[in-house]
């Protein structure tokens, strides 16, 4: 039921256990799994969008860090903690 790779075997095991517990509680629902977690991310447009979102996040983060350190050192100067 499982392939040699551990990454494929664990979801199958969890699926078997989950469906077993569902049957024990007389449920008619079933849980399905598949082995391609990101099947929709093969388009280059989506990859470029994700890249630009991450790039913008890092640029905002980089712009916010230097003032944080400057304020921190000014407060240290005010209380003479050097």
C-alpha positions, 0 to 999 in steps of 0.5 A, a space after each residue: 500500500 505504501 511506496 518505499 519513500 516515507 513521505 508517501 507512506 505517512 499520509 496513506 497510513 493516516 488515511 487508513 487510520 482516519 477512515 477506520 475511525 470513521 467506520 467505527 463511528 458509523 459515518 458514511 463519509 470518507 477521507 481521500 488523499 493524493 500525493 501531489 500537494 501543490 498540483 496547481 503551482 506548475 504555472 509560471 505566472 503563479 510562481 512569479 506572483 509568489 516571488 514578487 509577493 515574497 520580494 515585496 515582503 522582504 523589502 518592507 521588512 528591510 526598510 523597517 529594521 534599521 529604524 528599529 535598531 536606531 530607536 533601540 540604541 537611542 533609548 539605550 543612550 537616554 538611560 545610560 545603559 552603555 
